[in-house]
Amino acid sequence: MPPRFTTEDITVLLEELRQFSTTHGQDGVTRLAFSREDEAAHRYLADTLATQGLEVCRDAMGTIFARLPGHDRSLPAIGTGSHIDSVPSGGAYDGTLGVIAGLYALAQFEPGELKRSLELVVFRAEESSRFGFSCIGSKVLTGHIDRSAWMKNTDDQGLTVFQALSAAGYTEHEFTSCELAPARYDAFIELHIEQGRRLENEGKTLGIVEGIAAPTRFRVTVTGLADHSGATPMYQRHDALVASAMIIEDVHHAACKEMVYGTVGTVGKLDVSPNAMNVIPGLVKFYVDIRGIDKNSIQRVADRLADSVSKVAKENDVQIALESLAAETPTLLNKSICSVLEESAAQEGITSMRMASGAGHDAMYMASHYPTAMLFVPSREGISHHPAEYTAPQDIALAATVLKNTLARLANA
Protein backbone atom coordinates (compact mmCIF):
# COMPACT_ATOMS: atom_id res chain seq x y z
CA MET A 1 0.00 0.00 0.00
CA PRO A 2 1.19 3.59 -0.66
CA PRO A 3 2.36 5.61 2.36
CA ARG A 4 -0.54 7.37 4.04
CA PHE A 5 -0.84 11.07 3.24
CA THR A 6 -0.50 13.11 6.47
CA THR A 7 -1.51 16.60 7.56
CA GLU A 8 2.19 17.56 7.31
CA ASP A 9 2.12 16.42 3.68
CA ILE A 10 -0.65 18.97 3.01
CA THR A 11 1.80 21.82 3.63
CA VAL A 12 4.48 20.12 1.54
CA LEU A 13 2.17 19.71 -1.45
CA LEU A 14 0.95 23.30 -1.10
CA GLU A 15 4.56 24.42 -1.46
CA GLU A 16 5.16 22.11 -4.42
CA LEU A 17 2.12 23.45 -6.27
CA ARG A 18 3.19 27.02 -5.47
CA GLN A 19 6.08 26.51 -7.91
CA PHE A 20 3.71 26.11 -10.88
CA SER A 21 3.49 29.87 -11.43
CA THR A 22 4.79 32.64 -13.65
CA THR A 23 5.51 34.72 -10.53
CA HIS A 24 7.32 33.72 -7.35
CA GLY A 25 8.25 34.94 -3.89
CA GLN A 26 6.79 38.32 -2.97
CA ASP A 27 4.95 38.43 -6.31
CA GLY A 28 2.80 35.50 -5.25
CA VAL A 29 1.24 32.77 -7.37
CA THR A 30 0.07 33.42 -10.94
CA ARG A 31 -1.50 30.29 -12.37
CA LEU A 32 -4.18 31.45 -14.77
CA ALA A 33 -6.77 28.99 -16.02
CA PHE A 34 -5.58 26.75 -18.89
CA SER A 35 -2.15 28.39 -18.97
CA ARG A 36 0.92 26.18 -19.33
CA GLU A 37 1.53 26.50 -15.58
CA ASP A 38 -2.05 25.53 -14.76
CA GLU A 39 -1.99 22.54 -17.08
CA ALA A 40 1.36 21.39 -15.68
CA ALA A 41 0.03 21.72 -12.12
CA HIS A 42 -3.04 19.63 -12.97
CA ARG A 43 -0.93 16.89 -14.52
CA TYR A 44 1.45 16.87 -11.56
CA LEU A 45 -1.47 16.70 -9.16
CA ALA A 46 -3.12 13.86 -11.11
CA ASP A 47 0.12 11.86 -10.85
CA THR A 48 0.34 12.60 -7.12
CA LEU A 49 -3.23 11.46 -6.54
CA ALA A 50 -2.49 8.19 -8.34
CA THR A 51 0.42 7.49 -5.96
CA GLN A 52 -2.14 7.40 -3.14
CA GLY A 53 -3.94 4.45 -4.69
CA LEU A 54 -6.87 6.51 -5.99
CA GLU A 55 -8.58 5.83 -9.32
CA VAL A 56 -7.71 8.95 -11.32
CA CYS A 57 -9.20 10.18 -14.58
CA ARG A 58 -9.54 13.51 -16.40
CA ASP A 59 -12.46 14.62 -18.56
CA ALA A 60 -12.50 16.47 -21.90
CA MET A 61 -11.59 19.80 -20.27
CA GLY A 62 -8.99 18.37 -17.90
CA THR A 63 -11.07 18.23 -14.72
CA ILE A 64 -9.49 15.70 -12.37
CA PHE A 65 -11.60 13.02 -10.68
CA ALA A 66 -9.84 10.88 -8.07
CA ARG A 67 -12.00 8.14 -6.56
CA LEU A 68 -11.59 5.96 -3.51
CA PRO A 69 -13.95 3.06 -4.28
CA GLY A 70 -16.45 2.13 -1.60
CA HIS A 71 -17.81 -1.25 -0.64
CA ASP A 72 -20.86 -0.70 -2.90
CA ARG A 73 -19.75 0.97 -6.12
CA SER A 74 -23.34 1.15 -7.39
CA LEU A 75 -24.25 3.84 -4.84
CA PRO A 76 -23.78 7.56 -5.54
CA ALA A 77 -20.44 8.80 -4.22
CA ILE A 78 -19.67 11.49 -1.65
CA GLY A 79 -17.69 14.28 -3.31
CA THR A 80 -15.29 16.97 -2.23
CA GLY A 81 -12.88 19.32 -4.01
CA SER A 82 -12.07 22.82 -5.20
CA HIS A 83 -9.80 24.49 -7.79
CA ILE A 84 -6.08 25.22 -8.23
CA ASP A 85 -6.06 28.10 -10.76
CA SER A 86 -5.24 31.52 -9.29
CA VAL A 87 -5.65 35.23 -9.82
CA PRO A 88 -2.57 37.20 -10.97
CA SER A 89 -0.10 37.48 -8.05
CA GLY A 90 -2.47 35.62 -5.77
CA GLY A 91 -1.89 33.29 -2.84
CA ALA A 92 -1.07 29.61 -2.49
CA TYR A 93 -4.14 28.62 -0.43
CA ASP A 94 -7.21 29.88 -2.30
CA GLY A 95 -8.86 26.78 -3.79
CA THR A 96 -5.70 24.69 -3.61
CA LEU A 97 -6.10 24.03 0.12
CA GLY A 98 -9.53 22.49 -0.48
CA VAL A 99 -8.07 20.13 -3.06
CA ILE A 100 -5.16 18.96 -0.90
CA ALA A 101 -7.30 18.65 2.24
CA GLY A 102 -9.63 16.50 0.14
CA LEU A 103 -6.69 14.30 -0.85
CA TYR A 104 -5.82 13.92 2.84
CA ALA A 105 -9.39 12.91 3.69
CA LEU A 106 -9.56 10.22 0.99
CA ALA A 107 -6.09 8.90 1.78
CA GLN A 108 -7.09 7.99 5.35
CA PHE A 109 -9.28 5.10 4.18
CA GLU A 110 -8.68 1.84 2.36
CA PRO A 111 -10.59 0.91 -0.82
CA GLY A 112 -13.85 -0.74 0.18
CA GLU A 113 -13.58 0.42 3.81
CA LEU A 114 -16.52 2.82 3.49
CA LYS A 115 -19.97 1.94 2.19
CA ARG A 116 -19.94 4.57 -0.55
CA SER A 117 -17.11 5.79 -2.74
CA LEU A 118 -15.40 9.08 -2.01
CA GLU A 119 -14.37 11.29 -4.94
CA LEU A 120 -12.10 14.32 -5.14
CA VAL A 121 -12.83 16.83 -7.94
CA VAL A 122 -10.28 19.42 -9.12
CA PHE A 123 -12.29 22.02 -11.01
CA ARG A 124 -10.94 24.07 -13.92
CA ALA A 125 -11.08 27.85 -14.35
CA GLU A 126 -12.79 28.92 -11.13
CA GLU A 127 -11.26 32.40 -11.13
CA SER A 128 -12.61 35.03 -13.52
CA SER A 129 -9.20 36.66 -13.98
CA ARG A 130 -8.42 35.33 -17.44
CA PHE A 131 -11.73 35.23 -19.31
CA GLY A 132 -14.03 37.44 -17.23
CA PHE A 133 -16.25 34.52 -16.15
CA SER A 134 -15.94 32.60 -12.90
CA CYS A 135 -16.51 28.91 -12.14
CA ILE A 136 -16.29 27.86 -15.79
CA GLY A 137 -15.38 24.29 -14.90
CA SER A 138 -18.20 23.69 -12.41
CA LYS A 139 -20.65 25.40 -14.77
CA VAL A 140 -19.69 22.94 -17.51
CA LEU A 141 -20.02 19.97 -15.13
CA THR A 142 -23.53 21.04 -14.11
CA GLY A 143 -24.86 22.07 -17.53
CA HIS A 144 -24.58 25.85 -17.15
CA ILE A 145 -22.60 26.51 -20.34
CA ASP A 146 -23.15 29.99 -21.78
CA ARG A 147 -21.49 29.49 -25.14
CA SER A 148 -22.57 32.79 -26.71
CA ALA A 149 -21.30 34.88 -23.81
CA TRP A 150 -18.06 32.91 -23.51
CA MET A 151 -17.42 33.44 -27.23
CA LYS A 152 -17.57 37.23 -26.81
CA ASN A 153 -15.04 37.65 -23.99
CA THR A 154 -11.33 37.13 -24.54
CA ASP A 155 -8.18 37.13 -22.43
CA ASP A 156 -5.31 39.60 -22.80
CA GLN A 157 -4.01 37.65 -25.80
CA GLY A 158 -7.40 37.77 -27.55
CA LEU A 159 -8.26 34.12 -26.89
CA THR A 160 -11.71 32.90 -25.87
CA VAL A 161 -11.98 30.11 -23.31
CA PHE A 162 -12.65 27.69 -26.17
CA GLN A 163 -9.48 28.74 -28.00
CA ALA A 164 -7.49 28.47 -24.78
CA LEU A 165 -8.85 24.96 -24.29
CA SER A 166 -7.70 24.01 -27.78
CA ALA A 167 -4.27 25.51 -27.12
CA ALA A 168 -4.03 23.37 -23.98
CA GLY A 169 -4.79 20.24 -25.99
CA TYR A 170 -8.53 19.83 -25.40
CA THR A 171 -11.32 19.65 -27.96
CA GLU A 172 -14.13 22.20 -27.88
CA HIS A 173 -16.80 19.94 -29.38
CA GLU A 174 -16.37 17.50 -26.45
CA PHE A 175 -17.28 20.23 -23.95
CA THR A 176 -20.85 19.05 -23.44
CA SER A 177 -19.71 15.49 -22.69
CA CYS A 178 -18.34 16.73 -19.36
CA GLU A 179 -21.74 17.22 -17.71
CA LEU A 180 -22.09 14.97 -14.67
CA ALA A 181 -24.87 12.43 -14.17
CA PRO A 182 -27.64 13.52 -11.77
CA ALA A 183 -26.98 10.53 -9.49
CA ARG A 184 -23.18 10.85 -9.33
CA TYR A 185 -23.09 12.28 -5.78
CA ASP A 186 -25.23 11.97 -2.67
CA ALA A 187 -23.41 14.93 -1.13
CA PHE A 188 -20.62 17.37 -1.97
CA ILE A 189 -18.43 19.46 0.37
CA GLU A 190 -15.99 22.19 -0.65
CA LEU A 191 -13.32 23.21 1.87
CA HIS A 192 -11.97 26.72 1.32
CA ILE A 193 -10.19 29.54 3.09
CA GLU A 194 -12.66 32.08 4.43
CA GLN A 195 -11.44 35.16 2.47
CA GLY A 196 -12.67 37.36 5.30
CA ARG A 197 -12.08 38.09 9.01
CA ARG A 198 -15.17 36.73 10.78
CA LEU A 199 -13.61 33.50 12.04
CA GLU A 200 -10.49 35.27 13.21
CA ASN A 201 -12.41 38.13 14.84
CA GLU A 202 -14.81 35.79 16.64
CA GLY A 203 -12.17 33.29 17.71
CA LYS A 204 -13.67 30.33 15.84
CA THR A 205 -11.66 27.63 14.13
CA LEU A 206 -14.09 26.62 11.38
CA GLY A 207 -16.98 28.15 9.46
CA ILE A 208 -20.00 26.09 8.44
CA VAL A 209 -21.28 27.84 5.31
CA GLU A 210 -25.07 27.90 5.01
CA GLY A 211 -25.32 30.06 1.90
CA ILE A 212 -23.34 31.75 -0.86
CA ALA A 213 -24.12 35.33 -1.75
CA ALA A 214 -24.94 36.26 -5.32
CA PRO A 215 -24.46 39.66 -6.96
CA THR A 216 -27.13 42.03 -8.19
CA ARG A 217 -25.31 44.64 -10.27
CA PHE A 218 -26.17 47.93 -11.93
CA ARG A 219 -24.50 50.50 -14.12
CA VAL A 220 -25.48 54.09 -13.36
CA THR A 221 -24.82 56.78 -15.96
CA VAL A 222 -25.15 60.36 -14.77
CA THR A 223 -25.17 63.05 -17.44
CA GLY A 224 -24.74 66.64 -16.32
CA LEU A 225 -22.88 69.54 -17.92
CA ALA A 226 -19.11 70.02 -17.97
CA ASP A 227 -18.24 73.63 -17.22
CA HIS A 228 -15.51 75.87 -15.84
CA SER A 229 -14.87 75.22 -12.15
CA GLY A 230 -14.07 78.85 -11.38
CA ALA A 231 -16.50 80.73 -13.59
CA THR A 232 -19.67 78.70 -12.90
CA PRO A 233 -21.64 79.72 -9.78
CA MET A 234 -22.75 76.88 -7.51
CA TYR A 235 -26.45 77.47 -8.25
CA GLN A 236 -25.88 77.10 -12.02
CA ARG A 237 -24.10 73.75 -11.90
CA HIS A 238 -25.21 70.38 -13.24
CA ASP A 239 -22.48 68.39 -11.52
CA ALA A 240 -22.59 64.71 -12.46
CA LEU A 241 -20.08 63.72 -9.78
CA VAL A 242 -21.93 65.44 -6.93
CA ALA A 243 -25.12 63.68 -8.02
CA SER A 244 -23.26 60.37 -8.19
CA ALA A 245 -21.86 60.88 -4.70
CA MET A 246 -25.36 61.38 -3.31
CA ILE A 247 -26.54 58.10 -4.84
CA ILE A 248 -23.45 56.26 -3.63
CA GLU A 249 -24.07 57.51 -0.09
CA ASP A 250 -27.68 56.29 -0.29
CA VAL A 251 -26.51 52.83 -1.40
CA HIS A 252 -24.11 52.73 1.53
CA HIS A 253 -26.82 53.64 4.06
CA ALA A 254 -29.28 51.19 2.52
CA ALA A 255 -26.77 48.34 2.80
CA CYS A 256 -25.94 49.29 6.39
CA LYS A 257 -29.63 48.96 7.28
CA GLU A 258 -29.57 45.42 5.87
CA MET A 259 -26.46 44.28 7.75
CA VAL A 260 -28.49 41.96 9.96
CA TYR A 261 -29.26 39.90 6.83
CA GLY A 262 -25.62 39.84 5.72
CA THR A 263 -26.29 42.08 2.71
CA VAL A 264 -23.55 44.39 1.46
CA GLY A 265 -23.47 47.18 -1.13
CA THR A 266 -20.39 48.44 -2.94
CA VAL A 267 -19.47 51.04 -5.53
CA GLY A 268 -15.92 50.21 -6.52
CA LYS A 269 -15.59 51.62 -10.04
CA LEU A 270 -16.26 55.12 -11.34
CA ASP A 271 -15.48 56.64 -14.72
CA VAL A 272 -15.47 60.44 -14.54
CA SER A 273 -15.36 62.75 -17.55
CA PRO A 274 -13.56 64.95 -18.37
CA ASN A 275 -11.69 64.08 -15.16
CA ALA A 276 -9.85 67.39 -14.84
CA MET A 277 -9.27 69.40 -11.68
CA ASN A 278 -10.64 72.65 -13.10
CA VAL A 279 -13.69 71.24 -14.93
CA ILE A 280 -17.06 70.39 -13.39
CA PRO A 281 -17.69 66.68 -14.16
CA GLY A 282 -20.21 66.38 -16.96
CA LEU A 283 -20.48 62.59 -17.20
CA VAL A 284 -20.04 59.84 -14.62
CA LYS A 285 -20.53 56.11 -14.95
CA PHE A 286 -20.36 54.00 -11.83
CA TYR A 287 -21.17 50.43 -10.93
CA VAL A 288 -23.17 49.13 -7.98
CA ASP A 289 -22.58 45.63 -6.59
CA ILE A 290 -25.20 44.39 -4.09
CA ARG A 291 -24.61 40.96 -2.56
CA GLY A 292 -26.30 38.76 0.00
CA ILE A 293 -28.17 35.52 0.58
CA ASP A 294 -31.56 37.06 1.44
CA LYS A 295 -33.36 37.96 -1.81
CA ASN A 296 -35.79 40.34 -0.11
CA SER A 297 -32.96 42.19 1.57
CA ILE A 298 -31.07 42.54 -1.72
CA GLN A 299 -34.24 43.85 -3.35
CA ARG A 300 -34.70 46.50 -0.66
CA VAL A 301 -31.24 47.88 -1.38
CA ALA A 302 -31.95 47.79 -5.13
CA ASP A 303 -35.25 49.63 -4.54
CA ARG A 304 -33.45 52.28 -2.50
CA LEU A 305 -31.01 52.71 -5.39
CA ALA A 306 -33.87 53.24 -7.86
CA ASP A 307 -35.56 55.75 -5.53
CA SER A 308 -32.29 57.59 -5.04
CA VAL A 309 -31.71 57.85 -8.80
CA SER A 310 -35.11 59.46 -9.31
CA LYS A 311 -34.72 61.86 -6.38
CA VAL A 312 -31.14 62.91 -7.14
CA ALA A 313 -31.88 63.54 -10.83
CA LYS A 314 -34.54 66.08 -9.91
CA GLU A 315 -32.53 67.75 -7.15
CA ASN A 316 -29.42 68.22 -9.30
CA ASP A 317 -31.04 68.79 -12.70
CA VAL A 318 -29.12 65.93 -14.30
CA GLN A 319 -30.13 62.92 -16.36
CA ILE A 320 -29.54 59.48 -14.84
CA ALA A 321 -29.84 56.08 -16.51
CA LEU A 322 -30.02 52.97 -14.35
CA GLU A 323 -29.17 49.68 -16.12
CA SER A 324 -29.40 46.21 -14.62
CA LEU A 325 -26.30 44.11 -15.37
CA ALA A 326 -26.93 41.00 -13.27
CA ALA A 327 -29.47 39.60 -10.83
CA GLU A 328 -28.13 36.21 -9.78
CA THR A 329 -29.90 34.02 -7.25
CA PRO A 330 -28.17 33.37 -3.90
CA THR A 331 -27.35 29.74 -3.17
CA LEU A 332 -28.65 28.16 0.02
CA LEU A 333 -26.59 25.14 1.02
CA ASN A 334 -27.80 21.85 2.48
CA LYS A 335 -28.76 22.14 6.15
CA SER A 336 -28.35 18.44 6.87
CA ILE A 337 -24.75 18.39 5.64
CA CYS A 338 -24.06 21.59 7.59
CA SER A 339 -25.30 19.84 10.72
CA VAL A 340 -23.01 16.85 10.11
CA LEU A 341 -20.04 19.21 9.68
CA GLU A 342 -20.99 21.00 12.89
CA GLU A 343 -21.31 17.71 14.79
CA SER A 344 -17.99 16.44 13.43
CA ALA A 345 -16.27 19.61 14.64
CA ALA A 346 -17.89 19.39 18.08
CA GLN A 347 -16.81 15.76 18.48
CA GLU A 348 -13.19 16.86 17.94
CA GLY A 349 -13.59 19.76 20.39
CA ILE A 350 -13.22 22.25 17.53
CA THR A 351 -15.12 25.53 17.68
CA SER A 352 -17.25 26.48 14.68
CA MET A 353 -19.88 28.96 13.61
CA ARG A 354 -22.58 29.14 10.95
CA MET A 355 -21.96 31.82 8.34
CA ALA A 356 -22.48 32.90 4.75
CA SER A 357 -19.93 33.28 1.99
CA GLY A 358 -19.73 36.68 0.35
CA ALA A 359 -17.53 35.28 -2.43
CA GLY A 360 -18.64 32.85 -5.12
CA HIS A 361 -17.36 29.26 -5.28
CA ASP A 362 -17.71 26.11 -7.37
CA ALA A 363 -20.04 24.84 -4.63
CA MET A 364 -22.69 27.24 -5.98
CA TYR A 365 -23.04 25.21 -9.15
CA MET A 366 -22.60 21.80 -7.53
CA ALA A 367 -25.51 22.78 -5.27
CA SER A 368 -27.76 23.03 -8.35
CA HIS A 369 -27.33 19.27 -8.87
CA TYR A 370 -26.35 17.77 -5.52
CA PRO A 371 -26.81 18.38 -1.76
CA THR A 372 -23.83 20.64 -1.07
CA ALA A 373 -22.13 22.44 1.82
CA MET A 374 -18.90 24.33 2.47
CA LEU A 375 -16.32 24.34 5.24
CA PHE A 376 -14.30 27.52 5.86
CA VAL A 377 -10.88 27.64 7.50
CA PRO A 378 -9.45 30.99 8.70
CA SER A 379 -7.28 33.09 6.43
CA ARG A 380 -4.88 35.26 8.44
CA GLU A 381 -6.24 38.83 8.69
CA GLY A 382 -8.83 37.81 6.10
CA ILE A 383 -6.27 38.21 3.32
CA SER A 384 -6.97 36.44 0.03
CA HIS A 385 -6.04 36.91 -3.65
CA HIS A 386 -2.71 38.27 -2.40
CA PRO A 387 0.80 36.86 -1.87
CA ALA A 388 0.36 37.27 1.92
CA GLU A 389 -2.50 34.75 1.95
CA TYR A 390 -1.85 32.28 4.80
CA THR A 391 -3.61 29.67 6.90
CA ALA A 392 -1.86 28.20 9.95
CA PRO A 393 -0.88 24.49 9.72
CA GLN A 394 -2.78 23.68 12.91
CA ASP A 395 -5.98 25.14 11.45
CA ILE A 396 -5.42 23.19 8.24
CA ALA A 397 -4.99 19.96 10.21
CA LEU A 398 -8.19 20.52 12.20
CA ALA A 399 -10.22 21.37 9.10
CA ALA A 400 -8.87 18.36 7.19
CA THR A 401 -9.80 16.10 10.12
CA VAL A 402 -13.36 17.43 10.23
CA LEU A 403 -13.65 17.02 6.46
CA LYS A 404 -12.40 13.41 6.70
CA ASN A 405 -14.80 12.52 9.51
CA THR A 406 -17.76 14.17 7.77
CA LEU A 407 -17.11 12.41 4.47
CA ALA A 408 -16.89 9.09 6.30
CA ARG A 409 -20.17 9.67 8.13
CA LEU A 410 -21.94 10.58 4.91
CA ALA A 411 -20.38 7.65 3.04
CA ASN A 412 -21.57 5.15 5.65
CA ALA A 413 -25.07 6.61 6.03
Disulfide bonds with the S-S distance in Angstrom:
none
